Amino acid sequence: MLFNSLDFLIFFPIVVLIYLIVPRKLKYVWLLIASYYFYMSWNVKYVGLLLFSTIVTYFSGILIAKAHGNRQKKLVVAVSFLANLSVLGFFKYFDFFLHNLNKVLAVAHVRLIDNPFSFLLPVGISFYTFQALSYTMDVYRGKVAPEKNLLKYALFVSFFPQLVAGPIEKTENLLRQINESTRKKIVSFDKFVSGFALMLWGLFMKMIIADRISIFVDGVFRNLYMAGTVETTLAAAAFAIQIYGDFAGYSSVAVGAARIMGFELTENFNAPYFADSIGDFWHRWHISLSTWFRDYLYIPLGGNRKGKLRKYCNLLITFSISGLWHGAAWTFIFWGAIHGLYQVIGDLLRPVRKKVAELLKVKTDAFSHKLGKILTTFVLVDFAWIFFRAESMEQIRFFFNRMFTRFNPWVLFDESLFAYGIDRREWSILVPALLILFVVDLLRYRTNRNFGDLLVRQNLWFQYAVMFLLIASILVYGEYGINFDSNQFIYFQF
């Protein structure tokens, strides 16, 4: 059930209406029923995996609390992680492992191994697995007490707004709010307005910007043989916008839907393309995942506490695994490793950059310096996105070949760009939408408030006018039809 589908348009108001009228003590039960129905609408068979992860981590929390000594607690944590990661590894990485093993066997002229399994990747498995495992670690570290109510804990793992693509919630945030929902009123008019505005803004980003610009990106990647420097450069920049509009759009709808029901989810994006360094980018992009890897992988590996060399190794390991988390392909691993290298090189060159700035008398507090850092960061991030988008390492090689060996500025003036799927009318819709996105992100960057929080601070007439315009724009200019029925949110595949 997609957020941008008619099914969800019917499902969500019904859920909210019943949630508002049921007794407080039963609200979490209703949300649990709705969440499991939401997940089963994708594939009924895979709900067993969600139940497995829930039950294993629930009883892990109970056993950790009852364990005698740290050794027993560590054993419970290890079993919980092994069980959950084994399921994740089997469904997400078995085919990748077998494919690479067969490549090695082929070189050694050994008989190849056939894959006896054929299944689709369970939607959201990476997200709910990591969220459940964070609970196990939080109980082990003493940050939270184990939840005794299995149904409340099951809702924490399966809460439908963020179930299939995050944000990956911290235990003390979402589980606490689930417990509070049975004791006090948590729904208000302002939360409803700001939540609805966030949902509309997320759909605007997805249906008007991301889905439209994806036509151009897909057109270039499918026809690299006819592309040159201009098309490949524009496609790389366009994909940066596409994945932002797509994933931030999903997160905005998720946060807004939860807020309407009185829950505050983690903000997953904070104007990421205004970042002035790679480190700053990862404080603004997919915040819940980068926080998870920091808290549960980078710091346990030693973080920056054991010298420079160990710090750099930890960064490379963390970002490479982050890349693997995104997908079972070498392209994703390289994408993650590139970001790790960015961090390492940036740290090594920091003293050099400082000395050069002093020698050249660079005004580091000037707008021009800040702008230069933002543009440089975007170019570096955009370069890495090519690895993320490409379907193979061979396609990456061909992409760069076309980018650097086919200089063709004339295509900007002879309408050749229209051959990649977006005609003049579509560009005339896309460009103003991008300007609106830029303005909203600039306001977010300057005020540190999301779209819903910004709008709810305005007068009622302005709030209603903006929401009316968003609804009209989505209905008139949103991408619909057969070609978009399967155009799911990009991060559903992770």
N, C-alpha and C positions, 0 to 999 in steps of 0.2 A: 504494500500500500504506500504509494508515493505521496509526499506532501503536496505535490502539484497535480494531484489526480482528483477526479470526481468522487472516488470512494472516500478519500480523506475529508473532502468537503462535506460529506454526509456524516462520516464517522465522528469527527472531532466535535461538532456542536452537540451531538447526542451525548458524548462522553462528558462534556462540560456541564450540560443541563442536568444530567443525573447526578454528577458529582456535587453540584450545588444544593441538590434537594435531599440527598441521603444523609442520615445522621452522621455526625462527626466520627463516631467510633467505627463506622463502616466505610468511610471515604477511601481508606487505603485498600480495602478489599475490592471495591469497585474499580479503582485504578489498576489493581493487579489483574483483574479479569479483562479489562480493556487492553492492557499491555500485552497479555498473552494472545488475545484475539488479533491484535495488531501484528504481532510477530508471526502467528500462524497463517496470516493472509499471504505471507511470502511462500512458506513451505511448511506444511503441518509436520512433516517427518522430522525436521530439524529442531522442533521445540524440545525434543529429548536432550539435545546438547545443552540448551539453555538451562533445563532442569538439572542436568548433571553438574554443570559448573556451579549452579546455585547451591545444590545440596552439599557438594564437596566442600565448598568454602564456608558454608554455614556451620557445618559440624567441625570444620577446622578451627573456627573461632571458639566454639564451645570447648574443644579439646585443649586448645592453647591455654584457656583460662583454668582448666583443671589439671594441667600438666605439672609435674613436680620437677623443678629444675630447668635450666635453660636448654639442656641437651634434649629433653623431651619436646620442648617447644620448637626447637629447630627441626626436629624430626617431623613434626606435624606440618610445619611450614614447607619443608622439602617435599613431603608427600602431596600436599595441596598444589604446589607449583608443578611437580612432575605430572600429576594427573591432568591438570588443566592445559599445560603446555604440550603434553603428548597429544591430546585431542586436537588442539590448535595446529600442531605440527603435522599431524596426519592429514587433516582435511585441507590445509593450506599449502603444505610444503612437500608432501610425499611425491607428487608428480614431478616437481622441480628437482628433488633429490634423485629420483629414478632417471630422469632425463639426463642429468649431468653424469650420473654413474654409467649410463649406457655410452656416453661420449668417451669416457675413460676406457671402458671395455672394448669399444670399437677400435681405439688406437692399439690396444693390446691384442686385437683379433680374437676376443673372447665372445662367446655367444651372448647376445643381448637379452635383457630381462623384460618380459612383457608386463605391462601394467594391468593387474587383475581388477582394479577398481575404476569405476566411472561415476563421478558425482560432481554436483555443483558446489561451489564454495558457500557454506552457510552464511547468509547475510548477517553482518554485525558481529561475527564471532571474535574478531580481534578486539573490538571495543568492549563487549561485555566480559570477555575473559580477563582483560587487563583491569577492568573495574572491580571484578570479583577478587582478583589476586591482590589488589591494593588493600582491600578489606582484610585479607589474611595478614598482610604485613603490618597494617595499622594496629590490629589486635595484638600481634606479636610484640610490637614496639611499645605497647601500652598507650597509644594515642586515643584509642576508643575502647569501650567495653564491648564484649561480644553481644550481638543482638539475640535475644532469646525468642522473639516472635518470628517464626519462620516465614510467615506471610509478608510481614513488613520487610524482612531482608530480601525476600524474593522480588518485591516491588523495587527495592533499591537496585537490584541487578537488571531488572527488566523494564524500568520506567519508560514508556513508549516514546516520548518526545526525543530522547537521546539514546535510544536503545541501539539503533543500527548504524549510526555514524557519529556518536558522541554529542557533546563533549564527555570525556571520561571523567566522571564525577569522583570527588574525594568523599570518603566515608563520612567524615564529620560534617560535610555540607549537606548532601542529599539525605542520608539516613536520619540525620537530626531533624530535618524538615518533615520527613515522613512521620516521625514520632510526634512532632508538634502539631501535625494536621488533625490529630485526634483530640487535641486539648484546647485549641484556640482558633478563632476566625483568622484566616490567612488570605482571603480574597478581598480585594478592594477595587473601587472604580478606576483609580489611577493605574493600578497594576493591569486591569483589564485593557485600558486604552493603550498603555505602553506595550503590553504584550501583543495586542492585535496589530499595532503599528509595526512591531518587529517582524511579525509573520508576513505582513504585506511587503515590507522592505526585503525580506529574504526571498520571497517569490519574485519580486522585481529583479533582484540580482540574478536569480536562477533563470527565469523564463524569458526575460527581455534581453539580458546581457549574455549570460553564460551559454544558454542554448543557441543563441543567434551567432555569437562569435565562434562557437564550436564548429559551425558549418564551414567557416573559412579555414580554421585550423585543420580539420579533418581533410578538407579538400587539398591543402598543400601537402600534408603527410601522405595522402594517397597518390599524389601526382608529383612526387619529387623529381621525376625525370624531366619535367617541363618547368621546374621552379629554378629561380636564381637567387642572387643575394637579397633582393628586395623582398621577395615572397617568403623566403626562409626566415629572414630577420623579423618581418611582420608576424609570421606564424609563431615564432618563439615568444614575442611580446604578447601576442593575442592569447596564447595558451596560459601565460602568467595571469592574464585577466580572467580567462575562462575558469581556471581552477579556483581562483579566488572567488569569483561570482558564484560558482557552483557550491563550493564547500562552505564558504562564509554564509551563503544564502541558506543552505541547510541548517547551519548552526543558529542563524538568526530566527528561522522558523521554530526550531527546537526550543530556544530560550524563550521566545514569545509565547509558544503554546504552553510551556510549563508555567510561565509567569501569569497567564490568564487564570490558571488553577491555583496560584498562590505560591509557586515554587521558584526559587532563584537558582538557575544553573550557572556554571562557570562560563564567563565570557571567553570564547575560543579565539576571537580575532580582535585586534586593536590597531587598525590602520597599518597593516604590515608593510605596505610599499612606501611608507614614510619612514621606515627604519633607516638609521644612518650607519649601521654596521651589521654584519652577519649575526653577531650575538644579539643585537637589538631586534633583528628580524625574528629570531626564535623566541623572543619575549613577547612577540606580537602575533605570530603565526601558529595555529594549532596549539594554543597555549596549554590545554589540558594534557596533550600527549607529551610535549616537551617537558612539562612539569613532572609527569609520570616517570619518564626516563631519567630525569635528574634525580628524583627522590628514591627510585627503586633500582637504578642501575649505575648511573654515574657516581653518585655518592658512595654506595656500597663498594664500588670498585676502588675507592680511595679518593675520588674527586681530584681536587688540587692540593691535597694535604701531604702528598708524598713525593714532592719534587716535580720539576718541570717535565722531565721525560715521562714519568708515570702519568702526569696530567695529560700530556699529548696523546699517549696511548689510550687513556680512558676516553678522551674525546673521540678519537677515531673509532674505537670499539662501539661507543654509544651511538654515534651517528650512523655507522654502518649497519648496526642492528636495527636502528630506526628505519633505515632504508629497506631492510629485509621485512620489517613489520608491514610496510606498505604494500609489498607484493613479492611473490615468489619468482623473481627474475633478476638477472645480473644488472639490468638497467637501474632497478631501484637501489640495489646495493651500491652501485657506483654513485648514484645521486646522493645517497646518505654519506658516503665516504668523501665526496667532494665538499659537502658542507663541513665535515670534520676537518678536512684539510684547510678550508677557509679559516676556521677558528684557530688552528695551529699556526698557520702562516701569519694571520693577523696579530696573534700574540707575539710571535717572534719579531715581527717588523714594527711593533709599537714604539720601541726606543728610536729606531731609525726614522720613523715618520715624525716623531717629536723633534729630533735634531734637524731634519730637513725643513720642517716648518719654522724653526727658530732661525736657521740660516737664511731662508728666503723671506723672513719676516711676514709669514702668512698670518692673517687676522683670523684666528680660529673661532672667534665669537661672531664673525660676520655671517650674514645670510648666505652669501655666495659660497662660503666654506661648507656650511650646513647642506646647501643644495647639492654641492659637488659630492658630498659623502652619501646623500640619499640616492643620487643618480648612479654612483659607482656601485652601491649595494644592490640596487635594482638590476643592473647589468650582470653582476655576479650571480644573483639569485636566478635571473632569467636564463643564463647559460646552463645552470644546473637543471632547470625545468626541462630542457631538451632531453636530458637523460631520462627524466621521469615520464615524459610523454611518448618517447620512442618505443616501438614494439620489439626492437632487438638492437644489439650492438652494431650489427651491419647497417641498420637503418640510420643509426647515429653517425656512422662513418660517412654514409652517402649524403646525409643532411649537411654535415660540415663541408663536404666536398662541393656541394651546390652553393653553399653560403659564401665560400671564400674563392671560388674559381669562376663564378658566373655573374660578374658585375653587370647589372641591367637596370639602371635608374630610369630608363624610358618607360618602363611598365607603369610608373606612377602617373603617366599622362596619356597613355593610349588605351585605357580601359581594360587592359589585360587582367587586372586583379579580379574583375567580375567573373572570370572563368572558373574561380574556385568556390562558387556556390552562393556568394552574397552579391546581389545586384545593387544598383544605385539606390533603389528604394530602401533596401535592408540596411545599407550603410547610413542612410539619412535617419533611420531610427536608432541605429547603434551608437552613432557619434554623440547625439544629445544625451542618451542614456549614460554613456561613459562620463560625460561632463557632470551629470548629476551625481554619479558615483564618486567622482573626484571631490566634489564640493562636500558631500556627506562625510567622506573619509577625512577631509581636511578639518571639518568641524569636530569629528571624533578625535583627531590628533591634537587639536588645540584645546578641547574641553575635557577629554577623557570620558565622554559620555556616549553611549550607544544611541542609535536612531530613536528608539522608543523613549529613552530618558530625555533626549533633546526635545522630542515632540510634546511630551506630556507637560513640559514647562511652559508651553505656549498657551495663548488664549484658545477657548473652545472652538471658535469659528475657524481658526487657523488649523487646529488639529483635524477637524472634520473635512476641511478643504483638501488638506494633504492626503488624507486617507481616501477620500473620494477620487482624487487624481490618480493615486496608486492603483486603486481597484479598476478604474477605467483604463489605465495604461496596460495593466496585466490582461484584461479582457480583450482589448483591441490589438495590442502589439505583442502579447506573449506568444511563444511558439507552441502550436498545438498540432494535432493531426497524427496520421499513421506513422510518419517518420520520427515522431517524438514519443510514441507510446513506450518505447524501450530505452529512452534516453534518461536513464536513472542518474541520480547524483553520483559523481565520480567516486566518492569515498565509500560507496556501498560495496565496492569490490574488495575493500580492505578489511 
